[in-house]
Amino acid sequence: VTQIPALRTLHVDGESVVILDQTLLPHSVERRRLESLAQAAHAIRSMQVRGAPLIGATAAYGVALALRADASDARLATALDELAATRPTAVNLHWALGRMRARLAPLPPAQRAAAAWREAGAIAAEDAESNRRIGEHGLDLLRALPGAGQRPLRLMTHCNAGWLATVAHGTALAPIYAAHAAGLAVEVWVSETRPRNQGLLSAWELREAGIAHRLIADNAAGHLLACGAVDAVIVGADRIAANGDTANKIGTYLKALAAREATIPFWVAAPLSTVDWSCADGAGIPIEERAGDEVLRLHGTDEGGRPALLRIADAATPVANPAFDVTPAALIAAILTERGAVRPDRLEGLRRAAAGDAREGL
Amino acid sequence: VTQIPALRTLHVDGESVVILDQTLLPHSVERRRLESLAQAAHAIRSMQVRGAPLIGATAAYGVALALRADASDARLATALDELAATRPTAVNLHWALGRMRARLAPLPPAQRAAAAWREAGAIAAEDAESNRRIGEHGLDLLRALPGAGQRPLRLMTHCNAGWLATVAHGTALAPIYAAHAAGLAVEVWVSETRPRNQGLLSAWELREAGIAHRLIADNAAGHLLACGAVDAVIVGADRIAANGDTANKIGTYLKALAAREATIPFWVAAPLSTVDWSCADGAGIPIEERAGDEVLRLHGTDEGGRPALLRIADAATPVANPAFDVTPAALIAAILTERGAVRPDRLEGLRRAAAGDAREGL
């Protein structure tokens, strides 16, 4: 188990869902109880829960919360619409909502509430299992890197695609946790990931797991790749187009360019639920533009360790704040899924294999 | 005149030198009076003055301050050594100190103090004039961009290479100021430039000058370049090798990679004093590693507008903090100097022309 046992990103408690409030992490650890559709939608929109897989699971539970008192067709439609509108880029959200719709719409309203809790639970359990497998497949890639086992492998990640971003295990960090568990030495370059500094979540996870790491400004990634300090880059994904073009946290693309220039492998780790088969390539992926205030204000602590908010420039400062960018498939050496690692142009083969297994009841 | 008339980055007042303390800008405007070698060295080391050209001029005045009471050979040597050790990457520092040594060492000690003030003044005046010319030559490049004059040109910069980084006018921002003065519409993408957020200085300069701009997280540069939102990238330099490889603020290299990918011109603006002719290529440029605390703590204001310091992660967090990176000459479309804009492989020609002019007394 990679996460801190006492902390789970999301769990069911009676008729509500309890989440870790990630806007306050790692400065303070607080839980929020979600008891309504509105609270679930707010948790996703405000990034109390974040990370594409965790957003998907939270949205599924949001449907269950929405149907507690009223499971009519109209209420189901409202819940699906409201949750779908929370974040535009992460496709796991739409995948999870599509799955909830397919499961619940055919049922009589009286059976929907219980079925919604079961289906959301299944989505969450499958996410944990997918990520465990991503870790295993990723470990195979790590073992094949030059120097593996002879010296610590130096891996670079961006944002947080650890257990905090998922129901369990993480995506990009899953192979790193698997390596650590298997006794394969690794060190991790953690990019702070402005403007929301989710890299601090990765640093916190790695520290708790006892894995060597160093925090860097996002700007430092190019220099470190160019000077031979990195063996591989591994990131998560918010949406992968059918051709392998990958939307992930803003700044990912710059790391992919620098990795190619340094002939260092650049890997994307994500469950197949992150692939949007309806999207032919990256040009079709909507890029969320978030409030400028995210750039102008930062959460942290004062010198006494008390939570504090800092303004780095006054509120009148004009800001642009795109939250994601698209890394072209040509820059990606492998996409690491629960069904193994493939070149981006082989994604479609995994889809056919998965569909075949489903037909055969595997 | 591009800077705020009442504010100068550096000026002589009696037997001391007055600087703007840039560690507090733009949150508060405070001046520091430098009266000794130690104070001048501290101002450079702590980045109260920053920007390669301004570091050079400040170091020259630091020699003058050092010689006020004692202008012996030993004192001159000590002053040159102490100032040279303040920052390893910016070569203008060494250039200015070399020029001071060449001017002062042959003189009898009794004549050195007065000569030091004159030579430092000449270095400062020449910096202002060089930058004014960089602005003029850069304006020619801007006028030749597709769309110039028909719609606002969208330029991207990094760090602060404005008037704050120089004695006057700036380097990368000089062409932007020249364009604005000439009525050529421009808009500027300002990268915040973590960890020290010097992009906020550029935003402040541009706001004071009435030039349209938007602040972005450093991570957003790749996306903006890839999606066609940028017409040219223009940055300053801390040291340029003889082959055109350019050391500049950490993160510059990532922008250069993304500019090449988008086939957008990437320009370096710097006076010829920034070229280190003794350095064949970028591999010979030392990269300053600064304290990790620069990444972990940020200056800004609290919600009441009072200066505040925020800690984004605890002091035990392991950090790497390289302050510069090297952009290979192959990624640079033009180096913009006081003698005109040239391709990096034509730098040597400018040097010969400058040497020829000097021989002829021009």
Interface residues (C-beta under 8 A of the other chain):
Chain A: P26 W189 E192 T193 R194 P195 N197 L200 A203 R207 A212 H213 R214 L215 I216 A217 D218 N219 A220 A221 G222 H223 L224 A226 K249 I250 G251 Y253 L254 L257 A258 E261 I287 G292 V295 L296 L298 H299 G300 T301 D302 E303 A308 L309 L310 R311 I312 A313 D314 T317 P318 V319 A320 N321 P322 F324 D325 V326
Chain B: P26 W189 E192 T193 R194 P195 N197 L200 A203 R207 A212 H213 R214 L215 I216 A217 D218 N219 A220 A221 G222 H223 L224 A226 K249 I250 G251 Y253 L254 L257 A258 E261 I287 G292 V295 L296 L298 H299 G300 T301 D302 E303 A308 L309 L310 R311 I312 A313 D314 T317 P318 V319 A320 N321 P322 F324 D325 V326
